[in-house]
Amino acid sequence: MTSGEPLADVVVGVALETQRDALKTFVTLVEVKNFTKTAEMLLMSQPSVSLHIKKLEEEFQTKLFLRSPKFLKVTLTGEILYDRAKQMITIYEQTRQDIQEHDNSIKGELKIGASFTIGEYILPSLLIDLQKDFPELELQVVIGNTEEIVQSVRLYQVDIGLIEGQTNEKELSVHAFLQDELFIVSSNNHKLACKDEVTIADLQNQAWITREVGSGTREYLNHFLRSNGLKVKSLLTISSNQGIKETLIKNSMGLTLLSRSVIERDILHKTLSIIKLKNESFNRTLSYVYSPIMVDKKNVKTFISALNKKWPDKIKSYNN
């Protein structure tokens, strides 16, 4: 304690730090479901882990875990605390970072979650811009399907997420930033590739190659097939845009539905063909999503500003 620092402030600071540690211990224990592993991960003793849990149970006057020699299960009240604890830890860390960043420079970490299509083909140009403008900003990108990114945002594993379409998560804020166009694609040797246009009837009983369940692209394809009453001859699922393209090139029988950004170079180099469907186009909205508690975080604000500057018109296609 410094000579000018009030004792009460020091006590409050220590209490907050202790509470943060207890919540962090609780969250880790919920996720790994093992006292020994939790202690090892947090570099503390197992009795310390038990003490943190005991104090939390006393404070909230509830059992947080059901325990036996063979299993450890979180209770219903424990599940409630788990969601709140994640939020409280995030707020604590965010507050500490904001205080430390007392000047106007943009620095520290920014964790971005992005769906595969966005993360692999659309986001990179924005990341380059951010690195040039804010060299002290440490960018971390996590790529997964849309469903996985939404969950990462909800659990505060990333600061902001970029997804294809919308989400039903009511606790999150969702904003459109770009209009995306999709195309039916085949190998150059597919029997439909030589046609100027095809009809819905031409697409009956075709073999399709598609992304996994939870992907925004897969969801869009499922909707297209259902709404047009299309029967599928076979369905091959690959959790990679690149994997789908490589399979198409080597398989003259398959069709897929992919974003313009994913196939742009392949069409330019004539390694794949677009199947044009008569009187129909495929459009969807790309969105950024974040928890409301992140809205005032400086680095999140900076990212959103750069995003809207890169694509100022939400229905504009990405030509840069």
Phi, psi and omega per residue, in radians:
M1 nan 2.318 3.092
T2 -1.366 2.842 -3.065
S3 -1.118 -0.496 -3.106
G4 -1.703 0.113 -3.062
E5 -1.682 2.092 -3.108
P6 -1.075 2.480 3.131
L7 -1.049 -0.668 -3.114
A8 -1.067 -0.686 3.137
D9 -1.151 -0.680 3.125
V10 -1.128 -0.771 -3.133
V11 -1.073 -0.774 3.122
V12 -1.086 -0.735 -3.137
G13 -1.098 -0.765 3.120
V14 -1.118 -0.714 -3.141
A15 -1.087 -0.747 3.117
L16 -1.106 -0.739 3.141
E17 -1.112 -0.715 3.127
T18 -1.136 -0.748 3.124
Q19 -1.124 -0.705 3.105
R20 -1.064 -0.760 3.139
D21 -1.108 -0.694 3.137
A22 -1.130 -0.758 3.132
L23 -1.153 -0.699 3.125
K24 -1.115 -0.695 3.091
T25 -1.108 -0.772 3.135
F26 -1.065 -0.819 -3.126
V27 -1.062 -0.774 -3.141
T28 -1.108 -0.718 -3.139
L29 -1.132 -0.684 3.086
V30 -1.051 -0.704 -3.030
E31 -1.375 -0.620 -3.104
V32 -1.741 -0.317 3.057
K33 1.000 0.660 -3.141
N34 -2.761 2.182 -3.091
F35 -1.137 -0.750 -3.097
T36 -1.117 -0.820 3.133
K37 -1.111 -0.663 3.104
T38 -1.074 -0.789 3.126
A39 -1.060 -0.741 -3.130
E40 -1.151 -0.736 -3.114
M41 -1.150 -0.622 -3.081
L42 -1.696 0.086 3.107
L43 0.972 0.859 3.090
M44 -2.422 3.005 3.136
S45 -1.419 2.757 3.114
Q46 -1.115 -0.685 3.069
P47 -1.034 -0.588 3.109
S48 -1.154 -0.677 3.081
V49 -1.069 -0.837 -3.140
S50 -1.056 -0.690 -3.136
L51 -1.138 -0.737 3.097
H52 -1.038 -0.778 -3.117
I53 -1.152 -0.732 -3.139
K54 -1.065 -0.745 -3.137
K55 -1.146 -0.671 3.100
L56 -1.155 -0.714 3.111
E57 -1.124 -0.651 3.097
E58 -1.188 -0.718 -3.115
E59 -1.140 -0.750 -3.091
F60 -1.640 -0.031 3.084
Q61 0.924 0.904 -3.134
T62 -2.722 2.776 3.008
K63 -1.505 2.218 -3.129
L64 -1.638 -0.400 -3.119
F65 -2.398 2.591 2.918
L66 -1.744 2.166 -2.998
R67 -2.144 2.510 2.983
S68 -2.631 2.953 3.127
P69 -1.051 -0.360 -3.040
K70 -1.828 -0.345 -3.107
F71 -2.626 2.821 3.067
L72 -2.356 2.047 -3.068
K73 -2.211 2.311 3.122
V74 -1.295 2.454 3.129
T75 -1.425 3.042 3.113
L76 -1.100 -0.718 3.099
T77 -1.211 -0.542 3.063
G78 -1.124 -0.657 3.109
E79 -1.131 -0.660 3.090
I80 -1.097 -0.812 -3.135
L81 -1.141 -0.601 -3.117
Y82 -1.006 -0.874 3.130
D83 -1.084 -0.752 -3.129
R84 -1.196 -0.660 -3.117
A85 -1.102 -0.743 3.101
K86 -1.008 -0.729 -3.131
Q87 -1.183 -0.758 -3.115
M88 -1.131 -0.702 3.118
I89 -1.109 -0.731 3.131
T90 -1.091 -0.776 3.124
I91 -1.085 -0.736 3.134
Y92 -1.063 -0.865 -3.117
E93 -1.139 -0.667 3.124
Q94 -1.133 -0.734 3.135
T95 -1.101 -0.761 3.134
R96 -1.096 -0.733 3.131
Q97 -1.140 -0.718 3.141
D98 -1.101 -0.670 3.130
I99 -1.205 -0.716 3.126
Q100 -1.147 -0.601 3.126
E101 -1.526 1.125 -3.036
H102 -1.298 -0.308 3.088
D103 -1.619 -3.032 -3.055
N104 -1.654 0.097 -3.107
S105 -1.315 2.594 3.097
I106 -1.671 1.942 -3.104
K107 -2.640 -3.109 -3.083
G108 1.560 -2.863 -3.055
E109 -1.691 2.598 2.946
L110 -2.397 2.017 -3.130
K111 -1.717 2.087 -3.077
I112 -1.990 2.266 3.011
G113 -1.796 2.435 -3.120
A114 -2.522 2.445 3.043
S115 -1.148 2.840 -3.029
F116 -0.992 -0.853 -3.096
T117 -1.055 -0.804 -3.126
I118 -1.226 -0.833 -3.063
G119 -1.137 -0.603 -3.068
E120 -1.590 -0.443 -2.986
Y121 -2.193 -0.426 -3.058
I122 -1.899 -0.750 -3.079
L123 -1.137 -0.629 -3.034
P124 -0.890 -0.700 -3.125
S125 -1.140 -0.603 3.091
L126 -1.228 -0.665 3.110
L127 -1.070 -0.689 3.108
I128 -1.092 -0.747 3.103
D129 -1.064 -0.769 -3.115
L130 -1.135 -0.701 3.112
Q131 -1.094 -0.671 3.119
K132 -1.186 -0.759 -3.053
D133 -1.395 -0.551 -3.059
F134 -2.342 1.298 -3.057
P135 -1.094 -0.375 3.137
E136 -1.505 -0.093 -3.131
L137 -1.455 2.107 -3.132
E138 -1.593 1.906 -3.073
L139 -1.640 2.300 3.051
Q140 -2.186 2.193 -3.087
V141 -2.030 2.231 3.064
V142 -1.943 2.206 -3.114
I143 -1.946 2.319 3.105
G144 -2.749 -3.053 3.062
N145 -1.392 3.000 -3.034
T146 -0.983 -0.781 -3.118
E147 -1.079 -0.730 3.141
E148 -1.159 -0.672 3.141
I149 -1.176 -0.703 3.102
V150 -1.045 -0.757 3.123
Q151 -1.157 -0.634 3.101
S152 -1.113 -0.652 3.095
V153 -1.203 -0.777 -3.102
R154 -1.095 -0.608 -3.117
L155 -1.637 0.168 3.083
Y156 1.095 0.462 3.067
Q157 -1.384 -0.367 3.008
V158 -2.308 2.764 -3.125
D159 -1.411 -0.575 -3.108
I160 -2.683 2.602 -3.128
G161 -2.188 2.640 3.077
L162 -2.068 2.120 -3.018
I163 -2.307 2.874 3.088
E164 -1.660 1.942 3.123
G165 1.598 -2.600 -3.032
Q166 -1.956 -3.137 3.047
T167 -2.483 2.628 3.123
N168 -1.593 0.069 3.111
E169 -1.196 1.869 -3.045
K170 -1.240 -0.369 -3.083
E171 -1.433 -0.118 -3.078
L172 -1.876 2.670 3.104
S173 -1.745 2.231 -3.057
V174 -2.115 2.304 -3.113
H175 -2.404 2.280 3.107
A176 -1.229 2.515 3.056
F177 -2.322 -0.255 -3.080
L178 -2.808 2.516 3.044
Q179 -1.674 2.274 -3.078
D180 -1.994 2.461 3.101
E181 -1.962 2.377 3.122
L182 -1.974 2.765 -3.121
F183 -2.412 2.572 2.945
I184 -1.336 2.289 -3.012
V185 -2.270 2.571 3.101
S186 -2.510 3.056 2.966
S187 -1.248 2.853 3.122
N188 -1.168 -0.301 -3.084
N189 -1.679 0.022 3.128
H190 -1.163 2.544 -3.068
K191 -1.124 -0.372 3.121
L192 -1.550 -0.233 -3.041
A193 -1.152 -0.428 -3.097
C194 -1.470 -0.149 -3.115
K195 -1.486 2.480 3.080
D196 -1.169 -0.672 3.102
E197 -2.547 2.668 3.045
V198 -2.163 2.866 3.091
T199 -1.918 2.974 3.071
I200 -0.998 -0.669 3.139
A201 -1.039 -0.602 3.122
D202 -1.145 -0.376 -3.066
L203 -1.627 -0.005 3.093
Q204 -1.198 2.463 3.055
N205 0.973 0.711 3.079
Q206 -1.714 2.721 3.017
A207 -1.485 2.335 -3.123
W208 -2.106 2.532 3.022
I209 -2.047 2.230 -2.992
T210 -2.556 2.939 3.103
R211 -1.302 3.006 -3.075
E212 -1.351 2.839 3.036
V213 -1.049 2.364 -3.066
G214 1.838 -0.278 3.084
S215 -1.444 2.468 3.088
G216 -1.126 -0.626 3.119
T217 -1.153 -0.732 3.103
R218 -1.106 -0.733 3.132
E219 -1.067 -0.707 -3.138
Y220 -1.163 -0.757 3.131
L221 -1.097 -0.768 3.114
N222 -1.000 -0.751 3.120
H223 -1.095 -0.747 -3.139
F224 -1.096 -0.800 -3.127
L225 -1.109 -0.782 -3.119
R226 -1.147 -0.826 -3.050
S227 -1.166 -0.384 3.132
N228 -1.849 0.129 3.094
G229 1.050 0.612 -3.086
L230 -1.478 2.238 3.032
K231 -1.501 2.468 -3.089
V232 -1.865 2.219 3.112
K233 -1.227 -0.795 3.083
S234 -2.733 2.744 -3.102
L235 -2.352 2.089 3.099
L236 -1.924 2.163 -3.095
T237 -1.827 2.230 3.110
I238 -2.352 2.214 -3.067
S239 -1.535 0.782 3.138
S240 -2.773 2.253 3.080
N241 -1.079 -0.749 -3.130
Q242 -1.132 -0.678 3.105
G243 -1.101 -0.662 3.100
I244 -1.124 -0.781 -3.113
K245 -1.121 -0.750 -3.137
E246 -1.115 -0.663 3.115
T247 -1.170 -0.689 3.112
L248 -1.066 -0.791 -3.094
I249 -1.026 -0.601 -3.085
K250 -1.668 0.031 -3.080
N251 -2.312 1.908 -3.069
S252 -1.341 -0.073 -3.039
M253 -1.716 -0.302 -2.956
G254 -1.621 2.681 3.001
L255 -2.135 2.744 3.035
T256 -2.590 2.986 3.065
L257 -2.174 2.045 -3.079
L258 -2.377 2.741 3.119
S259 -1.187 2.631 3.065
R260 -0.930 -0.723 -3.099
S261 -1.095 -0.553 -3.089
V262 -1.294 -0.604 -3.010
I263 -1.848 -0.008 -3.023
E264 -0.899 -0.926 -3.101
R265 -1.215 -0.571 -3.137
D266 -1.178 -0.655 3.095
I267 -1.233 -0.710 3.128
L268 -1.065 -0.733 -3.129
H269 -1.526 0.024 3.062
K270 1.046 0.681 3.045
T271 -1.671 -0.280 3.067
L272 -2.379 2.849 -3.139
S273 -2.165 2.538 3.044
I274 -1.584 2.293 3.053
I275 -1.675 1.934 -3.079
K276 -1.501 2.102 3.137
L277 -1.603 2.208 -3.052
K278 -1.041 2.262 3.051
N279 1.027 0.489 3.122
E280 -2.563 2.433 3.037
S281 -2.273 2.824 -3.074
F282 -2.111 1.990 -3.129
N283 -2.280 2.523 3.087
R284 -2.546 2.891 -3.110
T285 -1.813 2.334 3.008
L286 -1.674 2.415 -3.023
S287 -2.327 2.714 2.937
Y288 -1.877 2.537 -3.021
V289 -2.377 2.434 3.139
Y290 -2.663 2.802 3.038
S291 -1.354 2.453 -3.128
P292 -0.929 -0.497 -3.118
I293 -1.242 -0.212 -3.139
M294 -1.559 -0.161 -2.965
V295 -1.090 -0.485 -3.122
D296 -1.685 0.016 3.127
K297 -1.241 2.227 -3.011
K298 -0.996 -0.796 -3.089
N299 -1.192 -0.573 3.071
V300 -1.181 -0.758 3.094
K301 -1.037 -0.737 3.130
T302 -1.077 -0.758 -3.129
F303 -1.129 -0.798 -3.132
I304 -1.090 -0.719 3.104
S305 -1.064 -0.763 3.134
A306 -1.159 -0.629 3.122
L307 -1.105 -0.832 -3.128
N308 -1.240 -0.480 3.069
K309 -1.262 -0.661 3.140
K310 -1.165 -0.751 3.139
W311 -2.236 1.351 -3.039
P312 -1.146 -0.477 3.132
D313 -1.802 2.053 -3.026
K314 -1.142 -0.333 3.117
I315 -1.826 0.178 3.138
K316 -1.355 2.469 3.053
S317 -1.438 2.796 -3.053
Y318 -1.605 1.783 3.120
N319 -1.857 -0.042 -3.118
N320 -2.142 nan nan
